Amino acid sequence: MFNVRFLLVGVLCCLISNTPGFAASPIKVITTTTVLKDLTQVVGGDQVQVEHLIKPFTDPHLVKLTPRDLLKIRNSDLFVKVGGDEEEWTFGAVESAGNPDLVVVDTSFRVNYLEVPTEEELRQAQGGTHLHKSGNPYYWLNPKNVPIMLDNIVKGLSWIRPDQKPQFVKNANAYIQQLNEWEKTWQSKVQPLQRYPMVAYHKTWAYLAHSFGLNIVAHIEPQPGISPSLAYWSRLLQTMKSQQVQLMLIEPYYVEKKAVQTLQAETGSQIVVLTISIGPAYQTQTYLDMMERNLRVIQDAVKQLEKNG
């Protein structure tokens, strides 16, 4: 077993090699998600060659790495991950990959998590849940957290190629300016959405709701990973009826869940499919595409409700 020491960039898992600096060839980067791939390419530009591990639009809790995935990690210079306890599997993956010089960036470092459980909540957590001890892990869905993520990526790339740090910083700052302009546009469009109560399957959209004032009044899961009981289901139906909920925010991999289909049939609510990743299935190539699409499909759903009266 090789020795690994941790140095927080996010979590920087790195045994520093005594070999000379890297050649001018691109830094080989492996990321866990397609969103992190996009953000790393933004910062690294032509200095990076980036691949991702998790297929887009799949449940991030059900990741199963292949020997080929481990080989990708082993042959990389930098590993960029979402972090928190969303990706606890990455610690074993890095260990198994066997690259003692690998730099690991946790992009959640210095992010203020929402929904951090109390000690009492941790004690009372039911078996079968995947309660997130660090807090809600979907922090990239709030654009305000992206500059923090970019800064962590800048630090990781600069550790490997310090002479390129000014360019990495320049790239990140240019993107932040672009993101700020996009966010102004998004904020100008969301006000009509805020008066519509919504239900979600999983607690995925807390950061999106926090950032844009969306009103999520209930979740189909009583706790992460727990199916609704009859009593909970009854209360959920009552909440949706009393608050006139007509929109359900659902991830692609939860759309076919029996609870989702049954709830739609019983309430007539509209399923609005939102994504936490990017890829061709939903015509998104960048983080900005993903955020734009998510807000647009909610807007379209609201317009349809207003049209139907």
Secondary structure, DSSP 8 states (H G I E B T S, - for coil): -----B--SSS-B-----S----SS-EEEEESSHHHHHHHHHHHGGGEEEEESS-TTS-GGG----HHHHHHHHT-SEEEE--GGGGTHHHHHHHHHT-TT-EEEETTTT---SS---HHHHHH--TT----TT--S-GGGSGGGHHHHHHHHHHHHHHH-GGGHHHHHHHHHHHHHHHHHHHHHHHHHHGGGTTSEEEESSTT-HHHHHHHT-EEEEESSSBTTB---HHHHHHHHHHHHHTT--EEEE-GGGTT-HHHHHHHHHH--EEEE--SS-BGGGTB-SHHHHHHHHHHHHHHHHHHHHHH-
